[in-house]
Amino acid sequence: MGLPRLGAPTMSSETVEEAIATLATFRQLSTIAPLVGTTFPDDPTIDRAIGFMVTTNIGRLLGDLSAVADAMTSVQTQNSSVDGCGARLACAWSGAAGSAAGVAVDDHARSRGEPLSALNELAASSTSARAGLVQLLDGVVRALEVISQPAIEGHLISAIPSALASGEIKASVVAAEIDTRTTLFDAATNAGRDGLHDILAALVGGLPPAEAASSGDLALAGEQ
């Protein structure tokens, strides 16, 4: 059984839910493990390990990250349409009043430089965080699919006890497969949980202090 292959991932709440549902097959190994002298996590242990996938609103979190980047694109478009308005206004409105109005408009446009720079950084962080989150969850989902394969050495899990009794499959082979699947489950869920925490921490930590203090929808989505 190989490690999950990463391609060009897509992700949604439904994808995560389907992966969690496939674990019903993985859980069936709990009745096989004692027959071949190995251990297997009980249901509460499995539930705790995948808790970050159950409690996190993946769809909302991904949507929030996309919305931030999309909003910044809209702001940049509007900002570009304002640049140079002062000069155009002064040309269209002759006299001292027109010149004063043009200077005021240009001053206002320049004053937005620092806030826009901060928004640019936030948009870049959101885009990067979303890509990282999708890649991370894709790896976890693929791992759960691998460990939930319904057969071992061509024998359905439900038929393993009879195959062991008849000698069609060796206990050592089954034990090794169960241990491999359990190790992959532990590695994938640990990486997913820690990775999600790091992505959210880096994103919120990158906000200006006033915004980070009330972390908003992005962090809330990650906690629900």
N, C-alpha and C positions, 0 to 999 in steps of 0.2 A: 504494500500500500504506500503510494508516494505522497509527498506533500502537495497541498493544493496549488494549482497553477494559476498565476495571476495574469490576466489579460487586460483589456480595456474595461474596467468595471463600471457598472451602474448600480445605484442603490436606492432603496425605498423602504418604508415601514413594512410593506407587504413582503419584500424579499427577506427581511430579518425575521418576520413572523413565520414564514415558510421554513426557514432554516431551523428555527427553534422547534417547529412541529416535527421535523425529521428526526429529532433526538429521541422520539418514541422508540425508534428502532435501536438506537444506541443503548437506551435504557434496558432493552431486552437482554443485554449481555450480563445483567446482574444475576440472572438465574443460571447462567452458564459458567461464570467465573469460579464458583465453589466446586464445580465438577472437575475443573482442570487445575485446581490448586493455586489460583491467583486471586487478587483482590479487585474490587470494582467499586467506584463511588456510589453511595446511596442517593436516593432522589433529593433529599434536602441539600446535599453537597453539590449536586449538579445544578439545582435551582439557584443556589448562591453564586455559583460560578458564572451563570448566564444572566444574573440579575441586572447587570448594566445594560443588557440588550432589551430586557423587559421593561425596566423603569424609565429608560431614556426614550423620549419622543423623537425617534430618528427622522421621521418625515418633517416634523415642525423644525427641528434643528437644521436640517439641510435647507429647508425653505427659507429660514431666517438668514442663513449665510448667503444664499443666492440673492435675497432681497436687498441686503446691504450693498453687495457689489452692483446690482442693477440700479439701485438708487443713486449710487455715486456716478454711474455712467450718465444718468439723467442730469445730475447737477453739473457735470463737466460740459455737457452739451449746452445747457442754459448759460453757463458761465462764459463759454466761448462766444455766445451771441451778444453778451454785454460788453466784452472787450472792444475798445475803440469807439464805444457809443458817445463818449464825451467829445471826441474830435468831430464825429459826424454831427453831433448836436450843435457844436459851435459853428460849424460851416452852414448849417441850415438856419440857425438863429443868429443873425448878425447883431453886432453891438456888444456893449459891455455885459449886458445881462446874459446874452448867449454864451459869451466866454466864461463867465462865472458859473453858469449852469454846467458847461462842459467840464470845467475843472472839478466841480463837485461830484459829477458822475464818475470821472476817472479816479478821484480819490476814493470813492466808495468801492470801486472795482478792485483797487489795489489793497484796500483794507481787508478784503476777503481772502487774501493769499494764505495767511497762516491757518485759518479754519479749514480752508480747502485742502491744504497740505496734510492736516491731521485726518481729514476724511479720506484722502487718497491712501494714507497708510492703513486706515481701518478697512477700506475696500480690498486692498492687497492682502491684508491679514485674513479677511473673511474668505477670499477666493482660495488662498493657500490652505486654510483650515478645512474648507469644504473638500478640496481635492484629497487632502491627507485623510480625512474622515472616511471618505468613500473607499479609498485604497485600503485603509485599515479594516473596515467592516467587510469588505469584499474578501479579504484574507480569512477572517473569522468564519464567514458564511461558507466559503469553500471548504474549510477544515471540518465544519460540522457536517457538511454533505459527505465528505470522505469517510468520517468515522461512523456515519449512519448507513453505510452500504449494507444491504440486507443479507449478504452471504459471506461465508468464510470458506475459502478453498472450494467454491462451487456448491456449498451446502447452505441452505437457508438457515438463519439463526434458530428458527423454531425446530429445525430438524437436526441440530447439532447433538442433542443428547442421544438420539438413536444412532447417529453416525459414530459417536464415540463408543457406544455399546457394541456396535458391530465391527469396530476396528477400521471403518472407512476413513477416518481422520484421526490423527494422533492428538492426544491431549496437549502435548508440548507445542504443537502448531497452533492450536486454538488459544492456548495461554499466551503465546507470543503475540498473536494478533490482538487479543484483548488488551495486553499491556501497551502495545503500539498505539492503539486507538485512544486509550486513556491518557497516554503521554501527550498525544497531539491535542486532545481536548483540553488538558491542563495548560499547555503552551499557548494555544489559540485564545482561550478565554482570559488568561492572565495578560497576554499582550493586548487584547482588545480593551480590557478594563483599564489598564495602565495608560494605553495610548489615548483613549477617549478623555481620560482625566488630564493628560498632558496637553492635548489639543485645546480643550476648553480653558485650561489655566493659562496657556500662552496667549490665547485670543483675548480673554478678559484682562490679563496682565498687561497687554499692549495698549489698552485704552487709556486716554487721559484720566487722571485721578478722579475727577468729578463723575465721569461716565463709568469708571470701573467700580466706584462705590456702590452704585445701584446697577448691578450687572445686566438687568433687562431681560428681554425675551430670549436672547441667545443662551445665557446660563440657565434660565428657568427651563427652557426646552431640554437642556441636558440633564436636568435634575428630575424631570417628571417621569 
